Amino acid sequence: MKRRNFLRAAVIGAGVTAFGNTLSSSALAAPAQNGPSPYGPLGAADANGIQLPAGFTSRVIARSGKQVASTGYIWHSAPDGGAVFPDGTGWLYVSNSEITPGGGASAVRFDANADIVGAHRILSNTRQNCAGGAMPWGTWLSCEEIDRGFVYECAPAGPDSAAVQRLAMGRFKHEAAAADPVRKAVYLTEDVPDGCFYRFVPTTWGSLAAGTLQVLKAGTATSGSFTWATVPDPGGSPTATRNQVSGAKRFNGGEGLHYANDTAWFTTKGDNRVWQLDLANNTYELAYDDSLVTNGTAPLTGVDNVTGSASGDLFVAEDGGNMEICLITPDDIVAPFLRVTGQSASEITGPAFTPAGNRLYFSSQRGTSGSSSDGITYEVTGPFRS
């Protein structure tokens, strides 16, 4: 099988575009195969029910329906997609709420010592806010995962009244978003079985008020070249955006999305794949497919949210499966990084690194009870590779 260019992703927190990290590249074979984790095997579950490699620890940051530390703010239900933003000497972790009605998004503020010093609402009264993405100018896109859903641009520091509906980015069953500062575009996934992959090209980079929505066109194979075509009616009525352009490539349930160094990776839950787009050369191929793992049982199932670390590792959260965050290394190895025990009716959401790259945030959307009102948001600290 031909080798692919797995570009090293220096995504600390919400993305390379948010923190301006330097990237390098390396090549390896595709798709990724089962192998030993660079962090070693998982240990026994800790007091929070999380199995981690040696040297790593976890703590609970927030619980749905409960006050966040001593802030007085009540954490939202069904925490989903998330990102980290610098905030003075500290940072903010932003998290969506995938419920209807209500939805929206909240943020937790940390100081330089990682102590929680505040929490607040950044988006209110929306529906089924699933994933989204950080923009390089410091805003959070919160996306509605409903038919003809909206994209909302939010200020991580709040207030929720600062959030703006971005109609030009199209109305469809939105999932994730990622900014590409080189081509000055924002990529978008669509969570339906016959969904498409989109890019939005703003009229003015740095403003999402106006621009052109395009859809990826390609053949039916799992690799090849692609082009972009303009979606005539981004409003998606009466014809859905995915059905307006002949030859638009279909993806089976678009989920998480991550951009770094001329490459976009995104997951599709219907066929348990991680796709890679080479945006410099307009080609695509598979980075991972559980049905193509040839050396034992595929460790990564239920692919969902995805982020990256300074070492070039992709961290892919599972929706169901055995509740793991798995990593795909630049050496083409896929392996578990952590496992959440006792929460089999939940899913892992919102993985995001701090600017320093030594803390990883994520949530268990439905916690131990399997209810949206029982979500738990965690922090993992340890010797992440750089």
LOPA-803194 format. One record per residue (C-alpha): residue number from 1; chain; x, y, z. Coordinates in Angstrom, 1 decimal. Layout:
BEGIN
seq / mol / c1 / c2 / c3
NUM / A / X / Y / Z
...
***
This chain:
BEGIN
seq / mol / c1 / c2 / c3
1 / A / 0.0 / 0.0 / 0.0
2 / A / 1.4 / 3.4 / -0.9
3 / A / 2.8 / 5.6 / 1.8
4 / A / 1.0 / 8.7 / 2.8
5 / A / 2.2 / 12.0 / 4.2
6 / A / 1.0 / 12.1 / 7.9
7 / A / 1.8 / 15.7 / 8.7
8 / A / 2.7 / 16.3 / 12.3
9 / A / 0.0 / 18.3 / 14.0
10 / A / 1.1 / 20.8 / 16.6
11 / A / -2.3 / 21.4 / 17.9
12 / A / -2.1 / 22.5 / 21.4
13 / A / -5.6 / 23.2 / 22.8
14 / A / -8.1 / 24.4 / 20.1
15 / A / -5.7 / 24.2 / 17.2
16 / A / -2.5 / 25.3 / 15.6
17 / A / -4.3 / 28.4 / 14.3
18 / A / -5.2 / 29.5 / 17.8
19 / A / -1.7 / 29.3 / 19.1
20 / A / 0.7 / 29.7 / 16.2
21 / A / 2.8 / 26.6 / 16.7
22 / A / 5.6 / 25.5 / 14.4
23 / A / 4.9 / 22.3 / 12.5
24 / A / 7.0 / 19.7 / 10.9
25 / A / 6.1 / 16.6 / 8.8
26 / A / 6.9 / 13.0 / 8.6
27 / A / 5.7 / 10.1 / 6.3
28 / A / 4.3 / 6.8 / 7.2
29 / A / 2.2 / 4.0 / 5.7
30 / A / -1.6 / 4.1 / 5.6
31 / A / -3.8 / 3.1 / 7.2
32 / A / -2.8 / 3.0 / 10.8
33 / A / -2.3 / -0.4 / 12.5
34 / A / -2.6 / -1.8 / 16.0
35 / A / 0.5 / -1.5 / 18.1
36 / A / 2.1 / -0.5 / 21.4
37 / A / 1.3 / 2.9 / 22.7
38 / A / 4.3 / 5.3 / 23.1
39 / A / 3.0 / 5.9 / 26.6
40 / A / 3.0 / 2.2 / 27.6
41 / A / 0.0 / 0.1 / 28.8
42 / A / -2.9 / 1.4 / 30.7
43 / A / -2.8 / 1.0 / 34.5
44 / A / -5.6 / 0.2 / 36.9
45 / A / -8.6 / 2.6 / 37.1
46 / A / -8.0 / 5.5 / 39.4
47 / A / -10.4 / 7.0 / 41.9
48 / A / -12.3 / 8.6 / 39.0
49 / A / -12.6 / 5.3 / 37.1
50 / A / -10.1 / 6.3 / 34.4
51 / A / -7.3 / 4.0 / 33.3
52 / A / -4.2 / 5.9 / 32.3
53 / A / -0.5 / 5.2 / 31.4
54 / A / 2.1 / 5.5 / 34.2
55 / A / 2.8 / 9.1 / 35.1
56 / A / -0.6 / 10.5 / 34.3
57 / A / -3.4 / 11.6 / 36.7
58 / A / -7.0 / 12.7 / 36.3
59 / A / -9.3 / 15.1 / 38.1
60 / A / -13.0 / 16.0 / 37.7
61 / A / -13.5 / 19.6 / 36.5
62 / A / -17.3 / 19.8 / 36.4
63 / A / -20.4 / 17.7 / 36.6
64 / A / -23.7 / 18.4 / 34.9
65 / A / -26.2 / 20.1 / 37.2
66 / A / -23.6 / 20.8 / 39.8
67 / A / -21.7 / 23.9 / 40.7
68 / A / -18.2 / 24.2 / 39.0
69 / A / -15.8 / 24.4 / 41.9
70 / A / -16.7 / 27.5 / 44.0
71 / A / -17.8 / 29.6 / 41.0
72 / A / -21.5 / 29.4 / 41.6
73 / A / -22.0 / 28.4 / 38.0
74 / A / -24.0 / 25.2 / 37.2
75 / A / -22.4 / 23.1 / 34.5
76 / A / -24.6 / 22.1 / 31.5
77 / A / -26.0 / 18.8 / 30.6
78 / A / -24.5 / 16.5 / 27.9
79 / A / -21.1 / 18.2 / 27.5
80 / A / -19.8 / 17.6 / 23.9
81 / A / -17.3 / 19.3 / 21.6
82 / A / -14.7 / 21.5 / 23.2
83 / A / -11.6 / 23.6 / 22.8
84 / A / -9.0 / 25.5 / 24.9
85 / A / -8.3 / 29.2 / 24.4
86 / A / -5.5 / 31.3 / 26.0
87 / A / -6.7 / 33.7 / 28.6
88 / A / -4.1 / 36.0 / 30.0
89 / A / -1.7 / 33.9 / 32.0
90 / A / -4.3 / 31.1 / 32.1
91 / A / -6.8 / 29.5 / 29.7
92 / A / -10.5 / 28.8 / 29.1
93 / A / -12.0 / 25.4 / 28.3
94 / A / -15.1 / 25.8 / 26.2
95 / A / -17.7 / 23.0 / 26.0
96 / A / -20.9 / 22.5 / 24.0
97 / A / -24.2 / 21.2 / 25.4
98 / A / -25.9 / 18.6 / 23.2
99 / A / -29.5 / 18.9 / 24.4
100 / A / -32.8 / 20.3 / 23.0
101 / A / -34.2 / 22.7 / 24.1
102 / A / -31.4 / 24.6 / 25.8
103 / A / -28.2 / 23.6 / 24.2
104 / A / -25.6 / 26.3 / 24.0
105 / A / -22.1 / 26.3 / 25.4
106 / A / -20.2 / 27.1 / 28.6
107 / A / -16.6 / 27.8 / 29.6
108 / A / -14.4 / 27.2 / 32.6
109 / A / -11.6 / 29.7 / 33.4
110 / A / -8.3 / 28.5 / 34.8
111 / A / -5.4 / 30.5 / 36.2
112 / A / -1.7 / 29.9 / 35.5
113 / A / -1.7 / 27.2 / 38.2
114 / A / -4.6 / 25.4 / 36.6
115 / A / -6.9 / 26.4 / 39.5
116 / A / -10.5 / 27.0 / 38.5
117 / A / -11.3 / 30.7 / 39.0
118 / A / -14.5 / 31.1 / 37.0
119 / A / -17.2 / 29.6 / 34.8
120 / A / -19.8 / 31.1 / 32.6
121 / A / -22.3 / 30.7 / 29.7
122 / A / -21.1 / 31.7 / 26.2
123 / A / -24.2 / 30.6 / 24.2
124 / A / -27.8 / 30.1 / 25.2
125 / A / -31.2 / 28.9 / 23.8
126 / A / -29.9 / 26.9 / 20.9
127 / A / -30.4 / 23.2 / 20.0
128 / A / -28.3 / 20.1 / 20.1
129 / A / -24.9 / 21.8 / 20.1
130 / A / -22.6 / 19.0 / 19.2
131 / A / -19.1 / 19.8 / 18.0
132 / A / -17.6 / 23.0 / 16.5
133 / A / -14.1 / 24.5 / 16.2
134 / A / -11.8 / 27.2 / 17.4
135 / A / -11.0 / 30.1 / 15.0
136 / A / -7.6 / 31.7 / 14.8
137 / A / -9.0 / 35.1 / 15.8
138 / A / -10.0 / 33.6 / 19.2
139 / A / -13.7 / 32.7 / 18.8
140 / A / -15.5 / 29.4 / 19.1
141 / A / -17.9 / 28.0 / 16.5
142 / A / -20.7 / 26.0 / 18.1
143 / A / -22.6 / 23.9 / 15.6
144 / A / -26.2 / 22.6 / 15.8
145 / A / -26.5 / 18.9 / 15.0
146 / A / -30.1 / 19.1 / 13.7
147 / A / -31.6 / 19.3 / 10.2
148 / A / -30.9 / 22.8 / 8.8
149 / A / -29.0 / 23.6 / 12.0
150 / A / -27.0 / 26.8 / 12.4
151 / A / -23.4 / 27.7 / 13.2
152 / A / -22.9 / 30.2 / 16.1
153 / A / -19.8 / 32.2 / 16.6
154 / A / -19.1 / 32.7 / 20.3
155 / A / -16.7 / 34.7 / 22.5
156 / A / -15.0 / 32.2 / 24.9
157 / A / -14.8 / 34.9 / 27.6
158 / A / -18.6 / 35.6 / 27.1
159 / A / -21.2 / 36.9 / 27.5
160 / A / -23.7 / 34.6 / 25.7
161 / A / -25.2 / 37.7 / 24.2
162 / A / -22.1 / 38.2 / 22.1
163 / A / -22.8 / 35.0 / 20.1
164 / A / -23.7 / 35.5 / 16.5
165 / A / -25.6 / 33.2 / 14.1
166 / A / -23.5 / 32.7 / 10.9
167 / A / -26.1 / 32.1 / 8.2
168 / A / -23.6 / 32.1 / 5.3
169 / A / -21.9 / 29.0 / 6.6
170 / A / -25.0 / 27.0 / 5.6
171 / A / -27.9 / 25.2 / 7.2
172 / A / -27.4 / 21.5 / 7.6
173 / A / -26.8 / 18.9 / 10.3
174 / A / -23.5 / 20.4 / 11.4
175 / A / -20.9 / 18.6 / 13.4
176 / A / -17.3 / 20.0 / 13.5
177 / A / -15.4 / 22.9 / 12.1
178 / A / -11.7 / 23.7 / 11.6
179 / A / -9.9 / 26.8 / 10.2
180 / A / -7.3 / 26.7 / 7.5
181 / A / -5.3 / 30.0 / 7.6
182 / A / -3.3 / 29.1 / 4.5
183 / A / -6.2 / 28.8 / 2.2
184 / A / -8.3 / 31.2 / 4.4
185 / A / -11.2 / 28.7 / 4.7
186 / A / -13.2 / 26.9 / 7.4
187 / A / -13.9 / 23.2 / 6.9
188 / A / -17.2 / 21.6 / 8.1
189 / A / -18.5 / 18.1 / 8.6
190 / A / -22.1 / 16.9 / 8.2
191 / A / -23.5 / 14.2 / 10.5
192 / A / -25.8 / 12.2 / 8.3
193 / A / -25.2 / 8.8 / 6.6
194 / A / -25.0 / 10.4 / 3.1
195 / A / -23.4 / 13.6 / 4.3
196 / A / -20.8 / 15.8 / 2.7
197 / A / -17.6 / 17.6 / 3.5
198 / A / -17.7 / 21.4 / 3.1
199 / A / -15.5 / 24.4 / 3.2
200 / A / -16.6 / 28.0 / 3.8
201 / A / -14.5 / 30.7 / 2.2
202 / A / -15.1 / 34.0 / 3.9
203 / A / -15.3 / 37.2 / 1.8
204 / A / -12.9 / 38.7 / 4.4
205 / A / -10.6 / 36.4 / 6.4
206 / A / -11.4 / 37.0 / 10.1
207 / A / -15.1 / 37.6 / 9.5
208 / A / -17.7 / 34.9 / 9.0
209 / A / -20.5 / 37.3 / 8.1
210 / A / -20.3 / 36.6 / 4.4
211 / A / -18.6 / 34.2 / 2.0
212 / A / -19.0 / 31.1 / -0.2
213 / A / -20.1 / 27.6 / 0.9
214 / A / -18.5 / 24.9 / -1.1
215 / A / -18.7 / 21.1 / -1.1
216 / A / -16.0 / 18.5 / -1.8
217 / A / -16.4 / 16.6 / -5.1
218 / A / -14.6 / 13.2 / -5.7
219 / A / -15.2 / 9.6 / -6.8
220 / A / -16.5 / 6.8 / -4.7
221 / A / -13.1 / 5.3 / -3.9
222 / A / -11.3 / 5.6 / -0.5
223 / A / -8.5 / 7.6 / -2.1
224 / A / -8.0 / 9.9 / -5.0
225 / A / -8.2 / 13.6 / -6.0
226 / A / -10.9 / 16.1 / -5.2
227 / A / -12.2 / 19.5 / -6.2
228 / A / -14.6 / 22.0 / -4.7
229 / A / -17.9 / 23.2 / -6.0
230 / A / -20.1 / 26.1 / -4.8
231 / A / -23.4 / 25.2 / -3.0
232 / A / -26.1 / 27.3 / -4.8
233 / A / -28.3 / 27.6 / -1.8
234 / A / -26.5 / 27.4 / 1.6
235 / A / -29.9 / 27.8 / 3.3
236 / A / -30.7 / 24.2 / 2.3
237 / A / -34.4 / 24.7 / 1.5
238 / A / -36.2 / 23.1 / -0.2
239 / A / -33.2 / 21.1 / -1.4
240 / A / -30.6 / 20.0 / 1.3
241 / A / -27.1 / 21.4 / 0.8
242 / A / -25.7 / 17.9 / 0.3
243 / A / -28.1 / 17.3 / -2.7
244 / A / -27.4 / 20.5 / -4.6
245 / A / -24.1 / 19.6 / -6.4
246 / A / -23.8 / 16.6 / -8.7
247 / A / -20.8 / 14.5 / -7.8
248 / A / -20.5 / 15.6 / -4.2
249 / A / -18.7 / 12.9 / -2.3
250 / A / -20.7 / 11.2 / 0.4
251 / A / -19.3 / 10.4 / 3.8
252 / A / -21.0 / 8.1 / 6.3
253 / A / -21.7 / 10.3 / 9.3
254 / A / -19.1 / 13.0 / 9.5
255 / A / -17.9 / 13.7 / 13.1
256 / A / -14.7 / 15.2 / 14.5
257 / A / -12.4 / 17.4 / 12.4
258 / A / -8.8 / 18.6 / 12.9
259 / A / -6.5 / 20.8 / 10.8
260 / A / -2.8 / 21.2 / 10.8
261 / A / -0.1 / 22.0 / 8.3
262 / A / -2.0 / 21.7 / 5.0
263 / A / -3.9 / 18.6 / 6.2
264 / A / -7.4 / 18.0 / 7.5
265 / A / -8.3 / 14.8 / 9.4
266 / A / -11.9 / 13.9 / 10.0
267 / A / -13.8 / 10.9 / 11.3
268 / A / -16.9 / 9.1 / 10.0
269 / A / -18.8 / 7.1 / 12.5
270 / A / -20.9 / 5.0 / 10.1
271 / A / -17.9 / 3.1 / 8.8
272 / A / -15.4 / 3.8 / 11.6
273 / A / -12.9 / 5.6 / 9.5
274 / A / -10.4 / 8.5 / 9.9
275 / A / -10.0 / 10.4 / 6.6
276 / A / -7.0 / 12.5 / 5.6
277 / A / -7.2 / 15.4 / 3.1
278 / A / -4.0 / 16.7 / 1.6
279 / A / -5.1 / 20.3 / 1.0
280 / A / -2.0 / 21.4 / -0.7
281 / A / -2.3 / 18.7 / -3.4
282 / A / -6.1 / 18.2 / -3.3
283 / A / -6.0 / 14.4 / -2.6
284 / A / -7.7 / 12.3 / 0.0
285 / A / -7.1 / 8.8 / 1.6
286 / A / -7.7 / 6.8 / 4.7
287 / A / -5.6 / 7.4 / 7.8
288 / A / -7.5 / 4.6 / 9.7
289 / A / -10.2 / 2.0 / 9.0
290 / A / -11.0 / -0.6 / 11.6
291 / A / -11.8 / -3.1 / 8.9
292 / A / -8.3 / -2.8 / 7.6
293 / A / -6.5 / -3.5 / 10.8
294 / A / -4.7 / -6.8 / 10.1
295 / A / -2.7 / -7.5 / 13.2
296 / A / -5.3 / -8.2 / 15.9
297 / A / -8.4 / -6.6 / 17.1
298 / A / -8.9 / -3.0 / 16.1
299 / A / -8.5 / -0.8 / 19.2
300 / A / -10.4 / 2.2 / 17.9
301 / A / -14.2 / 1.9 / 17.4
302 / A / -17.0 / 4.5 / 17.4
303 / A / -14.7 / 7.3 / 16.1
304 / A / -15.9 / 10.7 / 17.1
305 / A / -14.2 / 14.0 / 18.2
306 / A / -10.5 / 14.3 / 17.3
307 / A / -7.6 / 16.6 / 18.3
308 / A / -3.9 / 16.6 / 18.0
309 / A / -0.8 / 17.1 / 20.2
310 / A / 2.6 / 18.7 / 19.7
311 / A / 4.2 / 15.4 / 18.9
312 / A / 2.0 / 14.8 / 15.9
313 / A / -0.2 / 12.3 / 17.6
314 / A / -3.9 / 12.4 / 16.8
315 / A / -6.2 / 11.7 / 19.8
316 / A / -9.6 / 10.2 / 18.7
317 / A / -12.4 / 9.9 / 21.2
318 / A / -14.8 / 7.0 / 21.1
319 / A / -18.6 / 7.3 / 21.0
320 / A / -19.4 / 4.1 / 22.9
321 / A / -17.0 / 1.3 / 22.1
322 / A / -15.0 / 0.7 / 25.3
323 / A / -14.9 / 4.4 / 26.2
324 / A / -11.4 / 5.1 / 25.1
325 / A / -9.4 / 8.0 / 23.7
326 / A / -7.1 / 6.3 / 21.2
327 / A / -4.1 / 7.9 / 19.6
328 / A / -2.7 / 7.5 / 16.1
329 / A / 1.0 / 8.2 / 16.1
330 / A / 3.3 / 9.6 / 13.3
331 / A / 4.7 / 6.0 / 13.3
332 / A / 1.3 / 4.7 / 12.0
333 / A / 0.4 / 3.0 / 15.3
334 / A / -3.1 / 3.1 / 16.8
335 / A / -3.4 / 2.4 / 20.5
336 / A / -5.5 / 3.3 / 23.5
337 / A / -4.3 / 6.3 / 25.5
338 / A / -7.0 / 6.2 / 28.2
339 / A / -10.1 / 4.2 / 29.1
340 / A / -13.1 / 5.4 / 31.2
341 / A / -14.6 / 2.5 / 33.2
342 / A / -18.1 / 2.1 / 34.5
343 / A / -19.7 / 4.4 / 31.9
344 / A / -20.6 / 2.1 / 29.1
345 / A / -23.8 / 4.0 / 28.2
346 / A / -21.9 / 7.2 / 27.6
347 / A / -19.5 / 8.6 / 25.0
348 / A / -16.2 / 10.6 / 25.2
349 / A / -16.4 / 14.1 / 23.8
350 / A / -14.5 / 17.4 / 23.6
351 / A / -10.8 / 16.4 / 23.8
352 / A / -8.6 / 19.5 / 23.8
353 / A / -5.0 / 20.4 / 25.0
354 / A / -3.9 / 23.4 / 27.0
355 / A / -1.4 / 25.9 / 25.3
356 / A / 1.5 / 24.2 / 27.1
357 / A / 0.3 / 20.8 / 25.9
358 / A / 0.6 / 19.2 / 29.4
359 / A / -3.2 / 19.0 / 30.2
360 / A / -5.9 / 17.3 / 28.2
361 / A / -9.6 / 18.0 / 28.8
362 / A / -12.5 / 15.8 / 27.8
363 / A / -16.0 / 14.8 / 28.9
364 / A / -18.0 / 11.7 / 29.4
365 / A / -21.3 / 13.0 / 28.0
366 / A / -23.7 / 10.8 / 30.0
367 / A / -21.5 / 9.7 / 32.9
368 / A / -22.3 / 6.7 / 35.1
369 / A / -26.0 / 6.8 / 34.7
370 / A / -26.3 / 7.1 / 30.9
371 / A / -28.3 / 10.3 / 31.3
372 / A / -27.5 / 13.6 / 29.7
373 / A / -28.0 / 15.2 / 33.1
374 / A / -25.0 / 13.2 / 34.4
375 / A / -22.2 / 14.4 / 32.2
376 / A / -18.7 / 14.7 / 33.7
377 / A / -15.8 / 16.8 / 32.4
378 / A / -12.2 / 15.7 / 33.2
379 / A / -8.6 / 17.0 / 33.1
380 / A / -5.7 / 14.6 / 32.5
381 / A / -2.2 / 15.8 / 33.4
382 / A / 1.1 / 14.1 / 32.6
383 / A / 4.2 / 13.8 / 30.4
384 / A / 2.6 / 14.3 / 27.0
385 / A / 5.1 / 13.9 / 24.2
386 / A / 6.4 / 17.1 / 22.6
***
